[in-house]
Amino acid sequence: MGFAGMVPGLFVIGAALSSYRVPQRLPEQSGRLIALLAVFVVLSVACYGLLQAGGPAFGGLVLVLALPMSFAYMTGLLLLLRTPLGRPLAAALAPFGRMALTNYLMQTVLFVLAGHALGLADSSAWGTALALTAVILVCQMLLSAWWLRTFRYGPLEWVWRCATWGRRVPFRRSAPPASAGGEPLGLRRQ
């Protein structure tokens, strides 16, 4: 079936969770987050172990493995955001998230090109792949913060807005009036 076949189901799950306001309530429940993190880590390790032991016969587990790993990442991040590191981490991640579509596609291109140059295709050099991922993420976080100081949206987010709204939306941030020293009252920068 492939990952693309799972996407509609994931959207339905996300919509159901959203309609029950799970994302809004879950961050307040540390005990449940810790339990969920433990369950997702165990499932991830189990799937990974089966994948390694079974070889090509268990190749489809790669798709299954992606789900508990993703949920482990999300619950771990929610827990991390509740620590003293939460505020600076949220500040660093906010611009990155506001350019999610642009960053996702850029990551894909950068990882494929750099991975090919580093010989990562069909290899098990997980350390190199992880280091490459970390470098790309840090660079994108810095680039996103820099970009959003000048522009309202990431380039692909802007194209998406224009297409879905059916009109050209402002892209560049307008400079605040020189004499006012800031934005007019009642207006918020986006």
C-alpha positions, 0 to 999 in steps of 0.5 A, a space after each residue: 500500500 505504501 505510505 501515501 495510501 495511509 495519508 487519508 486515514 491519518 487525516 481522519 485520525 487527526 480530524 477525530 482527535 481534533 474534534 475531541 479536543 485531544 491536542 488541547 487537553 493532552 499537554 495538561 496531562 503529564 502522566 498520560 504523556 509519559 505513559 504514551 511515550 513509554 508505549 510508543 517507544 516500546 512499539 518502535 523498538 519492537 517493530 525495529 527489532 522485527 524489521 532487523 531480524 526478519 529482513 526483506 520479509 518484514 519490509 512492510 514494517 517500515 510503514 508501521 514503524 513510522 507511526 509509533 516513532 512519530 507518536 513517540 517524537 510528538 509525546 516526547 516533544 510535548 513533555 520537553 516543552 513542559 520543562 524549563 527548556 520549553 520556552 526557548 525551544 518553542 521560540 526556536 521551533 515557532 518560525 520553523 513550524 510557520 514554514 513547515 511546507 517549505 521546510 519539509 520539501 527543502 529537507 527532502 531535496 537536501 537530504 536526498 542530494 547530500 545523502 547521495 553525495 555521502 553514499 547513504 543510499 542503501 546503507 546502514 550508516 544511521 549515525 551519518 544520516 542522523 548527523 545530516 538530519 540534525 545539521 539540516 534541521 538546525 540550518 532550517 531553524 536559523 533560515 526560517 527565523 531569518 526569513 520571517 523577519 522580512 516576509 510574512 510566510 515561507 515561499 510555499 506557504 505564501 503560494 498555498 495561501 494565494 491558491 486557496 484564498 483565490 487572491 494574491 496576499 501580501 508577502 513582504 512585511 511592511 516596515 513600521 513607520 519611522 516616527 512611531 517606533 513600532 506598529 500602530 495600536 491594534 495591529 499585529 504583525 503576522 
